[in-house]
Amino acid sequence: NIRWGLIIVGAFGSYTLGANNIGNVMGVFVPSSPFENLKIAGIFDISAVEQLFLLGAIAIAVGVFTYSKQVMMTV
């Protein structure tokens, strides 16, 4: 039970830190975003800010798959 509790708490802690830091890290780039608004088939309209935060989310996902075990073992 303690092991599962630690895994769950670690997962929630990781989510909380990641969700908080995505705004802190990517938010400073909003005024100078290199992206332009993107329209796909006239259906989807993806703003430059949404593209910027999508890039940040992809970077977090790559970090989860590459470094998550070492981080969890350190914590």
C-alpha positions in Angstrom: 0.0 0.0 0.0 2.8 2.4 0.8 4.5 1.7 -2.6 1.2 2.4 -4.5 0.6 5.5 -2.4 4.1 6.8 -3.2 3.6 6.2 -6.9 0.3 8.0 -6.9 1.7 10.9 -4.9 4.7 11.1 -7.2 2.4 11.1 -10.3 0.2 13.9 -8.9 3.3 15.9 -7.9 4.8 15.5 -11.3 1.6 16.6 -12.9 1.3 19.6 -10.6 4.8 20.8 -11.3 4.5 20.3 -15.0 1.1 21.9 -15.3 2.3 24.9 -13.3 5.7 25.3 -15.1 4.3 25.1 -18.6 2.7 28.5 -18.1 5.9 29.9 -16.5 8.2 28.6 -19.1 6.2 29.1 -22.3 4.3 32.1 -21.2 7.3 34.4 -21.5 7.5 33.6 -25.2 3.9 34.6 -26.0 4.7 38.2 -27.1 7.5 37.0 -29.4 5.9 33.8 -30.7 7.5 32.8 -34.0 4.3 31.1 -35.1 1.5 32.5 -37.2 -2.2 31.5 -36.9 -2.8 28.2 -38.7 -6.1 27.3 -40.4 -6.5 23.7 -41.4 -9.1 22.9 -44.1 -11.2 25.9 -42.9 -12.3 23.8 -39.9 -9.6 24.2 -37.3 -8.1 27.6 -36.4 -5.0 27.1 -34.2 -3.6 30.4 -32.8 0.1 31.1 -32.4 -0.2 30.9 -28.6 -1.9 27.4 -28.9 0.9 26.2 -31.1 3.5 27.5 -28.6 1.8 25.7 -25.7 1.5 22.6 -27.9 5.2 22.7 -28.5 5.7 22.9 -24.7 3.4 20.0 -24.1 5.3 17.9 -26.6 8.6 18.8 -24.9 7.1 17.7 -21.5 5.9 14.4 -23.1 9.4 13.8 -24.4 10.8 14.5 -21.0 8.4 12.1 -19.4 9.4 9.3 -21.7 13.1 9.9 -21.4 13.9 11.1 -17.9 10.9 10.1 -15.8 12.5 7.0 -14.2 15.6 8.9 -13.1 13.6 11.8 -11.7 11.2 9.5 -9.8 14.2 7.5 -8.4 15.8 10.8 -7.2 12.6 12.0 -5.6 
